[in-house]
Amino acid sequence: MECELTCWDGRTAVLPDLLEWRFTYTAGSPCDAFFLRCLWDRGVERTLSDAVRLTAREKGEVVFHGVVDEFTCAWGSGGGTLELHGRGMAALLLDNEAQGADYQVATLADILRDHVAPYGIQVAETARLPAVAGFAVKNGSSEWQVLYDFARCHGGVAPRFNRQGQLVVAPWQDGQRRVLDAGSGLTALSYREKRYGVLSEVLVRDRTTLAVQRVADEDFIRRGGACRRVLTMPGRSSYQAMRYSGQYQLERAREGRLRVELALGRTFAAWPGELVEIGLERPAVRGVWRVEESETGVNQDGAFTRLGLGTA
């Protein structure tokens, strides 16, 4: 693993060999994160103070690019060590508050121009998302919330960042599946199913006209689900916006209903968005799942990857 720091003025510095490291990758939220620890006795803390980005490479491939949040130098009887903490590039959108605005008609190009491009973020891939009439940016919203609301609530696509720190606003591409069975080196496995917090229906009300749209999870209702929410929209919201908002609330509530968590004794076992086929002799977990979160690294116990899987 090679890790390079980039300073605000373009200078770079390569870190010594790592004693311990951990990268956490998500499907967009919460933000990706990293932790690094290495020997350190160089006396060049000025370089660390100027560092703003970290790029990590494994066998020449970029596996993380993100924002440096914090560093700690410590010295003791065993020598000096350096610890670095940081997040993925989504941190730039999370940390910056958007200015309130009302768009007569907003397109994805408008949102990227006004709320992403000013922070120097590169865009790797976008889907064709519908324009949204009357899209409003609320005061106090983060730039990430603006992007997420536009893409996820109205377009059905959750934005995320790839390992190179580039923004992706497109559906997952289902490629080759990773197969996990008894010979895959699993060290831990758990399965969880919950009903609490899963919505059965959402009533979406227009504040001005008092019109109501009902969006329901009929399958969950048939299975005994009974959890309704009432959502009030801004005045004279369009039919499409009301339906999007209701469906969004149902889908968010379903996230995490079924969850498989597992651990393997190697690094970089799978990435968020990939499909994992589990072939173990445990009926509850057999089948195809999608990776929602991946944490991988090396610590005092050796190499590891911990995966959080949701429904495909």
Secondary structure, DSSP 4 states (H G I P E B T S, - for coil): -EEEEEETTS-EEEPPPEEEEEEEEESSSS--EEEEEEE-----HHHHHHEEEEEEEETTEEEEEEEEEEEEEEEETTEEEEEEEEEETHHHHHSSBPPPEE-SEE-HHHHHHHHTGGGT--EEEE--PPPEET-EEPTT-BHHHHHHIIIIIHHS---EE-TTS-EEES-----PPEEE-TTS-EEEEEEEE--TT--SEEEEEETTT--EEEEE-HHHHHTT---EEEEEEPTT--HHHHHHHHHHHHHHHHTTSEEEEEEESSS----TT-EEEE-SS-TTT-EEEEEEEEEEEEETTEEEEEEEEEE-
